[in-house]
Amino acid sequence: MSDSFAADSLIYRPFTADDIPAAHGLSVAVQWPHRAEDWRDMFDAGTGFVAQDDGAVIGTALCWKFGADRGTLGLVIVSPEQQGRGIGRRLMELVLEELGSRITFLHATEAGKPLYEKLGFADCGSIDQHQGPVADVPAIAPPAGERLRPMTAADAAKITELASRASGFDRSDLMPALLASAQGVVLERDGDMLGFSLLRDFGRGLVIGPVVATDSPDAVRAKSLITYWLAKRTGAFVRMDVPAGTGINDWLTSAGLKHVSSVVKMVRNAPASDHSGPPDETYRGFGMINQAMA
């Protein structure tokens, strides 16, 4: 693939680290919460393209490869003043060419969904975004015989395994950097890990995710992993992106993390019916890394 692509007066080229300030400016223009640091973290884990007009970056799209056959894409943004020129579609085509035959996922707003359908994506689920200032939330104890403890470096391999199983993506390459920038808590029984959750800086405040746990009545394990963080941060702005069907949405709202939006999960290069449920029978995802990297 060559380093630049021309269309009319536009230049399409690979995204570089030098584009992060301009990309951050675009996300601010469309009222997305990403900080420049968030852009850097996501770019460091993936690759992407920009649309440039007269030296100015006016569009972005990034993608991420997981294992041999999975991928996601996101951060598809076009300057509001430049929309309607086909820029978003061309950026999408470039990241799809980069991903090739990989089974590819994205999360679509209603505005973007018609384009994604034309590019071969089909609905396979949804996620709910919750955020807000944390209420006065008591910590929820895990089931009897189980305990929460802070994550240690020795937990990295097992956490990566659980994150991979719960998401359906090989997280081997992604998790080291994520763990280095996050705080973590582990849920265990007799030395066996039953789940974990991570907390890190993101956007307007903090994000909890991923959150992975085995099933339990009323999702008490997941709630225990989440309130480990919430109980210490009354008033802090916290966000979670929650896959559909977890059953914790109303509870999150009561904890101050209001439901602010839902987006459609879509897949390409595979039947949607094969990816419409939880990827793993044992370990369930209750919170995601983010909507772009899932």
TIKE-36297 format. One record per residue: x, y, z of N, C-alpha, C, O in turn. Coordinates in steps of 0.1 Angstrom, whole numbers, padded with zeros to 4 digits, always signed. Example, Ala and Ser with C-alpha at 12.3 -4.5 7.8 and 13.67 -1.06 7.14 Angstrom:
! TIKE-36297
+0132-0057+0078+0123-0045+0078+0132-0033+0078+0142-0033+0085 +0128-0022+0071+0137-0011+0071+0129+0000+0079+0134+0011+0080 
! end
This chain:
! TIKE-36297
+0009-0012+0000+0000+0000+0000+0009+0012+0000+0018+0013+0008 +0006+0022-0009+0014+0034-0009+0011+0043+0002+0002+0041+0010 +0019+0053+0004+0018+0062+0016+0008+0073+0015+0004+0079+0025 +0002+0075+0003-0008+0085+0002-0017+0082-0010-0014+0074-0019 -0030+0087-0009-0040+0084-0019-0047+0097-0022-0052+0104-0013 -0049+0100-0034-0055+0113-0038-0069+0111-0043-0072+0101-0050 -0078+0120-0040-0092+0120-0045-0096+0135-0046-0098+0141-0036 -0098+0140-0058-0101+0154-0060-0090+0162-0054-0078+0160-0056 -0093+0171-0045-0083+0180-0038-0078+0174-0025-0070+0180-0018 -0083+0162-0022-0080+0156-0009-0068+0146-0010-0065+0141-0021 -0061+0145+0001-0050+0135+0002-0054+0126+0014-0057+0130+0025 -0053+0113+0011-0055+0103+0021-0042+0096+0024-0036+0091+0014 -0038+0096+0036-0025+0090+0040-0026+0083+0053-0035+0085+0061 -0015+0075+0056-0015+0068+0070-0015+0078+0081-0008+0089+0080 -0022+0075+0092-0021+0083+0104-0008+0081+0111-0002+0070+0111 -0002+0092+0115+0010+0092+0123+0009+0099+0136-0002+0105+0139 +0018+0097+0145+0018+0103+0158+0017+0118+0158+0011+0124+0167 +0022+0124+0147+0021+0138+0146+0007+0143+0143+0004+0155+0145 -0002+0134+0140-0016+0138+0137-0024+0138+0149-0036+0143+0149 -0019+0134+0161-0027+0133+0173-0033+0147+0177-0045+0147+0180 -0026+0158+0177-0032+0171+0181-0044+0174+0172-0054+0179+0176 -0042+0172+0158-0053+0176+0149-0065+0166+0151-0076+0170+0151 -0062+0153+0153-0073+0144+0155-0080+0147+0168-0093+0146+0168 -0073+0151+0178-0080+0155+0191-0089+0167+0188-0100+0168+0193 -0084+0176+0180-0093+0188+0176-0105+0184+0169-0116+0190+0172 -0104+0174+0161-0116+0169+0154-0126+0163+0164-0138+0165+0163 -0121+0155+0173-0130+0149+0183-0137+0159+0192-0149+0158+0196 -0130+0170+0195-0136+0181+0202-0147+0187+0194-0157+0191+0199 -0144+0189+0181-0154+0196+0172-0167+0188+0171-0178+0194+0170 -0166+0175+0172-0179+0167+0172-0184+0163+0186-0192+0154+0187 -0178+0169+0196-0182+0167+0210-0180+0153+0215-0188+0148+0223 -0169+0147+0211-0165+0134+0217-0155+0138+0228-0148+0148+0228 -0155+0129+0239-0148+0133+0251-0133+0129+0251-0126+0132+0261 -0128+0123+0240-0114+0118+0240-0104+0129+0243-0104+0140+0237 -0094+0126+0252-0083+0135+0254-0072+0131+0244-0073+0121+0237 -0062+0140+0242-0051+0137+0233-0044+0124+0238-0039+0117+0230 -0043+0122+0251-0037+0110+0257-0045+0098+0252-0039+0087+0250 -0058+0099+0252-0066+0087+0247-0063+0084+0233-0063+0072+0229 -0062+0094+0225-0059+0092+0210-0045+0085+0209-0043+0076+0201 -0035+0090+0217-0022+0083+0216-0023+0069+0220-0017+0060+0214 -0030+0066+0231-0031+0052+0236-0037+0043+0225-0032+0032+0222 -0047+0048+0218-0054+0040+0208-0046+0039+0196-0046+0028+0189 -0039+0049+0192-0031+0049+0180-0019+0039+0182-0015+0032+0173 -0013+0040+0194-0002+0031+0197-0006+0016+0196+0003+0008+0193 -0019+0013+0198-0023-0001+0197-0028-0005+0183-0031-0017+0181 -0029+0005+0174-0035+0001+0161-0028+0009+0150-0016+0012+0150 -0036+0012+0140-0031+0019+0128-0043+0027+0122-0055+0025+0127 -0041+0035+0112-0052+0042+0106-0048+0051+0095-0037+0051+0090 -0058+0060+0091-0056+0069+0080-0062+0083+0083-0071+0084+0092 -0057+0093+0076-0063+0106+0077-0067+0111+0064-0061+0107+0054 -0076+0120+0063-0079+0128+0051-0074+0142+0054-0076+0148+0064 -0066+0147+0044-0059+0160+0046-0063+0169+0034-0062+0164+0022 -0066+0181+0037-0070+0191+0026-0062+0204+0028-0064+0210+0039 -0054+0207+0019-0046+0219+0020-0038+0220+0033-0037+0230+0040 -0032+0208+0036-0024+0207+0048-0031+0205+0061-0024+0202+0071 -0044+0205+0061-0051+0204+0074-0058+0190+0074-0064+0185+0065 -0057+0183+0086-0064+0170+0088-0078+0173+0090-0082+0180+0099 -0087+0167+0081-0101+0169+0082-0109+0156+0084-0121+0157+0085 -0102+0145+0085-0109+0133+0088-0099+0122+0093-0087+0122+0090 -0105+0113+0101-0096+0102+0107-0104+0089+0107-0117+0089+0107 -0097+0078+0107-0103+0065+0109-0092+0056+0114-0081+0055+0108 -0094+0048+0125-0084+0039+0130-0089+0025+0131-0101+0023+0130 -0080+0015+0131-0084+0001+0132-0074-0006+0141-0063-0002+0143 -0078-0018+0146-0070-0026+0154-0072-0041+0150-0083-0045+0147 -0060-0048+0151-0060-0062+0147-0058-0070+0160-0049-0067+0168 -0066-0081+0161-0065-0089+0173-0063-0104+0168-0072-0109+0162 -0052-0110+0172-0049-0123+0168-0049-0124+0153-0045-0115+0146 -0052-0136+0147-0050-0139+0133-0062-0135+0125-0061-0133+0113 -0074-0133+0131-0086-0132+0123-0096-0123+0128-0108-0123+0123 -0093-0114+0137-0103-0105+0143-0098-0090+0141-0086-0088+0141 -0107-0081+0141-0104-0067+0140-0115-0058+0144-0127-0063+0144 -0112-0046+0148-0123-0036+0151-0118-0023+0144-0107-0021+0140 -0128-0014+0143-0124-0001+0137-0133+0010+0145-0143+0007+0150 -0127+0022+0145-0134+0033+0151-0127+0046+0150-0118+0047+0141 -0131+0056+0158-0126+0070+0156-0127+0075+0142-0118+0081+0137 -0138+0071+0136-0141+0076+0122-0148+0090+0124-0160+0091+0128 -0140+0100+0121-0145+0114+0123-0142+0122+0110-0131+0121+0105 -0152+0130+0106-0150+0140+0096-0154+0154+0101-0164+0155+0107 -0145+0163+0098-0148+0177+0103-0163+0181+0099-0167+0179+0087 -0171+0187+0108-0184+0190+0104-0185+0199+0092-0195+0198+0084 -0176+0207+0089-0176+0216+0078-0173+0209+0065-0176+0214+0054 -0168+0197+0066-0163+0189+0054-0172+0177+0051-0169+0169+0042 -0183+0175+0059-0191+0163+0056-0199+0165+0044-0202+0176+0039 -0203+0153+0038-0210+0153+0025-0201+0152+0013-0206+0153+0002 -0188+0150+0015-0179+0149+0003-0174+0135+0001-0165+0132-0007 -0180+0125+0008-0176+0112+0007-0163+0108+0015-0157+0097+0012 -0159+0117+0023-0146+0115+0030-0147+0103+0040-0138+0095+0041 -0158+0102+0048-0160+0091+0057-0160+0078+0050-0154+0068+0055 -0167+0077+0039-0167+0064+0032-0153+0060+0027-0149+0049+0028 -0145+0070+0022-0132+0066+0017-0123+0062+0028-0115+0052+0027 -0124+0069+0040-0116+0065+0051-0120+0051+0056-0111+0042+0060 -0133+0048+0056-0138+0034+0059-0132+0024+0050-0128+0013+0054 -0132+0027+0037-0127+0018+0027-0112+0015+0030-0107+0003+0028 -0104+0025+0034-0090+0023+0036-0088+0014+0048-0079+0005+0048 -0095+0016+0059-0093+0007+0071-0098-0007+0068-0092-0016+0073 -0108-0008+0060-0113-0022+0057-0103-0029+0048-0101-0041+0049 -0097-0021+0039-0086-0028+0031-0074-0032+0040-0068-0042+0038 -0071-0024+0050-0061-0027+0059-0064-0040+0067-0056-0048+0070 -0077-0041+0071-0081-0053+0079-0083-0065+0070-0083-0077+0075 -0086-0064+0057-0087-0075+0048-0099-0084+0052-0110-0079+0054 -0096-0097+0052-0106-0107+0054-0110-0110+0069-0118-0118+0072 -0103-0102+0078-0106-0104+0092-0121-0102+0095-0128-0094+0089 -0126-0110+0105-0140-0107+0110-0139-0094+0118-0132-0093+0128 -0146-0084+0113-0144-0070+0118-0157-0065+0124-0168-0067+0119 -0155-0058+0136-0166-0053+0143-0165-0038+0145-0154-0032+0144 -0176-0031+0146-0177-0017+0149-0190-0014+0157-0198-0023+0158 -0190-0003+0163-0202+0002+0170-0207+0014+0163-0200+0024+0162 -0220+0014+0159-0225+0024+0150-0236+0032+0156-0245+0027+0163 -0235+0046+0154-0246+0054+0157-0257+0053+0146-0254+0047+0135 -0269+0057+0148-0279+0057+0138-0275+0064+0125-0278+0060+0114 -0268+0075+0127-0263+0083+0115-0253+0076+0107-0254+0077+0094 -0245+0068+0113-0234+0061+0105-0239+0047+0100-0232+0042+0091 -0249+0042+0106-0253+0028+0102-0256+0026+0088-0252+0015+0082 -0263+0035+0080-0266+0032+0066-0253+0030+0058-0252+0022+0049 -0242+0038+0061-0230+0036+0054-0224+0023+0057-0219+0016+0048 -0224+0019+0069-0218+0006+0073-0225-0005+0067-0219-0015+0063 -0238-0004+0066-0246-0015+0059-0242-0016+0045-0240-0027+0040 -0239-0005+0038-0235-0006+0024-0221-0012+0022-0218-0017+0012 -0213-0011+0033-0200-0017+0033-0199-0031+0038-0188-0037+0040 -0211-0037+0040-0212-0051+0043-0213-0055+0058-0212-0067+0061 -0216-0045+0066-0218-0048+0080-0232-0051+0083-0241-0046+0077 -0235-0060+0093-0248-0063+0097-0249-0063+0113-0239-0065+0120 -0261-0060+0118-0263-0059+0132-0261-0072+0139-0265-0083+0134 -0254-0071+0151-0252-0084+0158-0253-0081+0173-0250-0090+0181 -0258-0069+0177-0260-0066+0191-0260-0051+0194-0262-0044+0185 -0258-0048+0206-0257-0034+0210-0250-0032+0223-0247-0041+0230 -0246-0019+0226-0240-0016+0239-0246-0003+0244-0251+0005+0236 -0246-0002+0257-0251+0010+0264-0240+0018+0271-0232+0012+0278 -0240+0031+0268-0231+0039+0275-0237+0045+0287-0247+0052+0287 -0230+0043+0299-0234+0049+0311-0223+0058+0316-0211+0055+0315 -0227+0070+0322-0217+0079+0328-0224+0089+0337-0236+0091+0336 -0215+0095+0345-0220+0106+0353-0212+0106+0366-0203+0098+0369 -0216+0116+0375-0209+0117+0388-0214+0105+0397-0226+0103+0398 -0205+0099+0403-0208+0087+0412-0216+0091+0424-0213+0101+0431 -0227+0084+0426-0235+0086+0438-0228+0080+0450-0217+0074+0449 -0234+0081+0462-0229+0076+0474-0232+0061+0474-0242+0056+0479 -0223+0053+0469-0225+0039+0466-0217+0030+0476-0205+0032+0477 -0224+0021+0483-0217+0012+0492-0210+0001+0484-0215-0003+0474 -0199-0003+0489-0192-0015+0483-0201-0027+0485-0207-0030+0496 -0202-0035+0475-0210-0048+0475-0200-0059+0477-0190-0061+0469 -0202-0067+0487-0193-0078+0490-0195-0089+0480-0206-0092+0476 -0185-0097+0477-0186-0108+0468-0193-0120+0475-0194-0119+0487 -0197-0130+0468-0203-0142+0475-0193-0148+0486-0181-0146+0485 -0199-0155+0495-0192-0161+0506-0181-0170+0501-0183-0177+0491 -0169-0169+0507-0158-0177+0503-0149-0171+0492-0139-0176+0488 -0154-0159+0486-0146-0152+0476-0141-0139+0481-0146-0133+0491 -0130-0134+0475-0124-0122+0480-0119-0113+0468-0116-0118+0458 -0119-0100+0471-0113-0090+0462-0099-0087+0467-0097-0086+0479 -0090-0085+0457-0077-0081+0461-0071-0072+0450-0075-0074+0438 -0062-0064+0452-0055-0056+0442-0048-0065+0432-0042-0075+0436 -0048-0061+0419-0041-0068+0409-0026-0067+0411-0021-0056+0416 -0019-0077+0408-0004-0077+0408+0001-0080+0395-0006-0085+0386 +0014-0078+0393+0021-0082+0380+0019-0096+0377+0019-0100+0365 +0019-0105+0387+0017-0119+0384+0004-0123+0379+0002-0134+0374 -0006-0114+0379-0019-0117+0374-0021-0114+0359-0031-0118+0353 -0011-0108+0353-0012-0103+0339-0017-0114+0329-0026-0112+0321 -0010-0126+0330-0014-0136+0320-0028-0141+0322-0035-0143+0312 -0032-0143+0334-0046-0148+0336-0056-0137+0333-0067-0140+0327 -0053-0125+0336-0063-0114+0332-0064-0113+0317-0074-0111+0312 -0052-0115+0310-0053-0114+0295-0061-0126+0290-0069-0124+0280 -0060-0138+0296-0068-0149+0292-0083-0146+0293-0091-0149+0284 -0087-0141+0305-0101-0138+0308-0106-0127+0299-0117-0128+0294 -0098-0117+0297-0102-0106+0288-0104-0111+0273-0113-0106+0267 -0096-0120+0269-0097-0125+0256-0109-0134+0254-0117-0133+0244 -0112-0142+0264-0124-0151+0263-0137-0143+0264-0146-0145+0256 -0137-0133+0273-0150-0125+0274-0153-0116+0263-0164-0114+0260 -0142-0111+0256-0144-0102+0244-0145-0110+0231-0151-0104+0221 -0139-0122+0230-0138-0128+0217-0127-0124+0209-0125-0128+0197 -0118-0116+0215-0106-0111+0208-0093-0115+0215-0093-0116+0227 -0083-0118+0208-0070-0121+0214-0064-0108+0219-0060-0100+0211 -0063-0107+0232-0059-0095+0239-0044-0095+0242-0039-0087+0249 -0037-0105+0237-0023-0107+0241-0014-0095+0239-0006-0091+0247 -0016-0088+0227-0008-0077+0224-0013-0064+0231-0005-0055+0233 -0025-0063+0233-0031-0051+0239-0030-0049+0254-0027-0038+0259 -0031-0060+0261-0033-0059+0276-0020-0054+0283-0022-0047+0293 -0008-0057+0278+0004-0052+0286+0003-0037+0288+0006-0031+0299 +0001-0029+0277+0000-0015+0278-0012-0010+0286-0011-0001+0294 -0023-0017+0285-0035-0014+0292-0033-0016+0307-0037-0007+0315 -0027-0027+0311-0025-0029+0325-0014-0020+0331-0015-0016+0343 -0005-0015+0322+0005-0006+0327-0001+0008+0331+0004+0015+0339 -0012+0011+0324-0018+0024+0326-0031+0024+0335-0037+0034+0338 -0034+0012+0341-0047+0011+0348-0044+0005+0362-0034-0001+0365 -0054+0008+0371-0054+0001+0384-0064-0011+0382-0073-0011+0374 -0061-0022+0389-0069-0034+0387-0072-0040+0400-0065-0039+0410 -0084-0048+0400-0088-0056+0412-0092-0069+0406-0098-0070+0396 -0089-0080+0414-0092-0093+0410-0101-0099+0420-0101-0097+0432 -0111-0108+0415-0120-0115+0424-0115-0130+0423-0114-0135+0412 -0113-0136+0434-0109-0150+0434-0115-0158+0445-0120-0153+0455 -0114-0171+0443-0119-0181+0453-0109-0192+0454-0106-0199+0443 -0103-0195+0465-0093-0205+0467-0082-0204+0456-0077-0214+0451 -0078-0192+0453-0067-0190+0443-0071-0190+0429-0063-0187+0420 -0084-0193+0426-0089-0193+0412-0095-0179+0409-0103-0175+0416 -0091-0173+0398-0096-0160+0394-0110-0162+0388-0112-0169+0378 -0120-0155+0394-0133-0155+0389-0137-0143+0381-0147-0142+0374 -0128-0133+0382-0131-0120+0374-0121-0109+0378-0113-0111+0387 -0122-0098+0371-0114-0087+0374-0120-0074+0368-0130-0075+0360 -0116-0063+0373-0120-0050+0367-0108-0040+0367-0100-0041+0376 -0108-0031+0357-0097-0021+0356-0103-0007+0357-0115-0005+0352 -0096+0002+0362-0100+0016+0363-0088+0024+0357-0077+0022+0361 -0091+0034+0348-0081+0042+0343-0087+0056+0339-0099+0057+0338 -0078+0065+0336-0082+0078+0332-0087+0077+0317-0081+0070+0309 -0097+0085+0314-0103+0085+0301-0113+0096+0300-0121+0098+0309 -0112+0104+0289-0122+0113+0286-0124+0124+0297-0114+0130+0301 -0136+0125+0301-0140+0136+0311-0136+0132+0325-0136+0140+0334 -0131+0120+0327-0128+0115+0341-0121+0102+0341-0110+0100+0337 -0129+0092+0345-0124+0078+0346-0133+0068+0339-0145+0071+0336 -0128+0057+0335-0136+0047+0329-0133+0034+0336-0121+0031+0340 -0143+0026+0338-0142+0012+0344-0144+0002+0333-0154+0002+0327 -0133-0005+0330-0134-0015+0319-0120-0019+0315-0111-0011+0315 -0119-0031+0310-0129-0041+0310-0133-0046+0324-0125-0046+0334 -0145-0051+0325-0150-0058+0337-0154-0072+0332-0163-0074+0323 -0148-0082+0338-0151-0096+0334-0154-0104+0347-0147-0103+0357 -0165-0112+0346-0168-0121+0358-0176-0133+0354-0182-0132+0343 -0175-0143+0361-0184-0155+0359-0198-0151+0364-0199-0142+0372 -0208-0158+0359-0222-0155+0363-0224-0157+0378-0217-0166+0384 -0233-0150+0383-0237-0151+0397-0251-0145+0399-0255-0137+0390 -0259-0149+0409-0272-0143+0411-0272-0128+0412-0264-0122+0419 -0280-0121+0404-0281-0107+0404-0268-0100+0400-0265-0089+0404 -0259-0108+0393-0246-0102+0388-0238-0097+0400-0231-0087+0398 -0239-0103+0411-0232-0098+0423-0217-0097+0422-0211-0089+0427 -0212-0107+0415-0197-0106+0413-0193-0094+0405-0184-0087+0409 -0200-0091+0394-0197-0080+0386-0199-0067+0394-0191-0058+0393 -0210-0066+0401-0213-0054+0409-0202-0052+0420-0198-0041+0423 -0197-0063+0426-0187-0062+0436-0174-0056+0430-0167-0048+0436 -0171-0061+0418-0159-0056+0411-0160-0041+0407-0150-0034+0406 -0172-0037+0404-0175-0023+0400-0175-0014+0412-0169-0003+0412 -0182-0018+0423-0183-0010+0435-0170-0009+0442-0168+0000+0450 -0161-0018+0440-0147-0016+0445-0142-0003+0442-0135+0004+0450 -0145+0002+0430-0140+0015+0425-0150+0026+0429-0146+0037+0433 -0163+0024+0427-0173+0034+0429-0174+0039+0443-0176+0051+0446 -0173+0029+0453-0174+0033+0467-0164+0042+0472-0166+0049+0482 -0153+0043+0465-0142+0052+0469-0142+0065+0462-0133+0074+0464 -0152+0067+0452-0151+0079+0443-0164+0087+0442-0168+0090+0431 -0171+0089+0453-0183+0097+0453-0181+0110+0446-0172+0117+0450 -0189+0113+0436-0188+0126+0430-0179+0126+0417-0179+0135+0409 -0170+0116+0416-0161+0116+0404-0169+0112+0392-0179+0105+0393 -0165+0117+0380-0171+0114+0368-0166+0101+0362-0154+0099+0360 -0175+0091+0361-0171+0077+0357-0179+0073+0345-0191+0076+0344 -0173+0066+0336-0180+0061+0324-0179+0046+0323-0168+0040+0327 -0189+0039+0319-0188+0025+0315-0196+0022+0302-0206+0028+0300 -0190+0014+0293-0197+0009+0281-0200-0006+0284-0191-0014+0285 -0213-0009+0283-0218-0021+0288-0225-0029+0277-0234-0024+0271 -0221-0041+0274-0227-0049+0264-0242-0052+0268-0245-0053+0280 -0251-0053+0258-0265-0056+0261-0266-0069+0267-0259-0079+0265 -0276-0070+0276-0280-0083+0282-0273-0086+0295-0275-0097+0301 -0265-0077+0301-0258-0080+0313-0268-0079+0325-0265-0085+0336 -0278-0071+0324-0288-0069+0335-0284-0059+0346-0290-0059+0356 -0273-0051+0343-0269-0042+0353-0272-0027+0350-0268-0018+0357 -0279-0025+0340-0282-0011+0335-0289-0003+0345-0285+0008+0349 -0300-0008+0351-0308+0000+0361-0299+0002+0373-0300+0013+0379 -0292-0008+0377-0283-0006+0389-0273+0004+0387-0270+0012+0396 -0266+0005+0375-0257+0015+0372-0263+0029+0373-0257+0038+0378 -0275+0030+0368-0282+0043+0368-0284+0047+0383-0282+0059+0386 -0288+0038+0391-0290+0041+0405-0277+0045+0412-0277+0052+0422 -0266+0041+0407-0253+0044+0412-0247+0058+0407-0236+0062+0411 -0255+0065+0399-0251+0078+0393-0246+0077+0379-0244+0088+0373 -0244+0065+0374-0239+0064+0360-0252+0062+0351-0256+0051+0348 -0257+0073+0346-0269+0073+0339-0267+0068+0325-0256+0069+0319 -0278+0062+0319-0277+0057+0305-0278+0069+0296-0289+0076+0296 -0268+0072+0288-0268+0084+0280-0269+0080+0265-0273+0089+0257 -0266+0068+0261-0268+0065+0247-0266+0050+0245-0261+0043+0253 -0272+0045+0233-0270+0031+0229-0265+0031+0215-0269+0040+0207 -0256+0022+0211-0251+0021+0198-0252+0006+0193-0252-0003+0202 -0253+0004+0180-0255-0009+0175-0241-0015+0172-0232-0009+0167 -0240-0028+0176-0228-0036+0173-0230-0042+0159-0241-0048+0157 -0220-0041+0151-0221-0046+0137-0209-0055+0134-0198-0052+0139 -0211-0064+0125-0200-0073+0121-0199-0075+0106-0209-0074+0099 -0187-0077+0101-0185-0079+0086-0176-0091+0085-0168-0094+0093 -0178-0098+0074-0170-0110+0070-0174-0122+0079-0166-0132+0080 -0186-0122+0085-0191-0134+0092-0206-0132+0094-0210-0121+0094 -0213-0143+0095-0227-0142+0098-0230-0135+0111-0224-0138+0121 -0239-0126+0111-0242-0118+0123-0247-0128+0134-0245-0126+0146 -0255-0138+0130-0260-0148+0140-0249-0155+0148-0252-0160+0159 -0237-0156+0142-0226-0163+0149-0220-0154+0160-0212-0159+0168 -0224-0141+0160-0217-0132+0170-0227-0123+0177-0225-0112+0181 -0239-0129+0179-0250-0121+0185-0251-0124+0200-0259-0117+0207 -0243-0133+0205-0244-0136+0220-0230-0134+0226-0221-0130+0219 -0230-0137+0239-0217-0136+0246-0206-0145+0240-0210-0157+0237 -0194-0141+0238-0184-0149+0232-0180-0162+0240-0175-0171+0234 -0182-0161+0253-0177-0172+0261-0188-0177+0271-0196-0168+0276 -0189-0190+0274-0200-0195+0282-0197-0193+0297-0206-0193+0305 -0184-0191+0300-0180-0190+0315-0177-0176+0319-0183-0171+0329 -0169-0169+0311-0165-0155+0315-0173-0145+0307-0172-0145+0295 -0180-0136+0314-0189-0126+0308-0183-0112+0309-0178-0109+0319 -0184-0105+0298-0180-0091+0298-0191-0082+0303-0202-0082+0297 -0189-0074+0314-0198-0065+0319-0194-0050+0316-0202-0041+0318 -0182-0048+0312-0177-0035+0308-0166-0037+0298-0158-0046+0299 -0166-0028+0288-0157-0029+0277-0145-0019+0279-0145-0010+0287 -0134-0022+0271-0123-0012+0271-0127+0001+0266-0126+0011+0273 -0133+0001+0254-0140+0013+0248-0147+0009+0236-0146-0003+0232 -0155+0018+0230-0163+0014+0219-0155+0011+0207-0160+0003+0198 -0144+0017+0205-0136+0014+0193-0129+0001+0194-0129-0007+0184 -0122-0002+0205-0115-0015+0206-0123-0026+0212-0118-0037+0213 -0135-0023+0216-0145-0033+0222-0140-0040+0234-0147-0048+0240 
! end
